[in-house]
């Protein structure tokens, strides 16, 4: 047991299912090395499971078989968590920082994830334009700047599944110009995890389809 690490919540078993051991292994590795590598802050261990791991895991049912890009993957949130739970989906983790790329590649190898590739690049320089079925991102930037970076990666009919905070409705209002420019339709906000995680830790997702 790592000092200060949040005890595993009961919801972890439900969200990870048969993949819980891999989820535990990733969480333990992140707790052990995350602060040292600049992946998580020094105050995150007491809420690592709830705020970061389960927060990411809640998005797994929204993933569709195909190719999913995780922009600014960083510590692997949500990309590695989703890849653990959804081995039927192919994930491309897009991250520009070398030490984070090294961490992601190490975790892919240690967790034996055959459905993950890691690309060291900024999204707009990744050469993945028009190639992805879905794109996700967590804690990257406001929608008005995130949509122009993520939407071009999607094929026609592809879907943005962007994890956002409680202020997402305000972000949508500020992003109206980008929503029109990139021809997004079926724009909606989903609230995931109610009744499963504390009310303060539900996951909000901005979802939209690119024409």
Secondary structure, DSSP 8 states (H G I E B T S, - for coil): --TT-----THHHHHHGGGHHHHHHHHHHHHHHTTTTTSS-TT-GGGIIIIIIIHHHTTGGG--SSEEEEET-TTTTTHHHHHHH-TTSEEEEE---HHHHHHHHHHHHHTT-TTEEEE-S-GGGSS-TT-EEEEEEESS--HHHHHHHHGGGEEEEEEEEEEE-TTHHHHHHHTHHHHHHTTEEEEEEEEE-BTTB-GGG-EEEEEEEE-
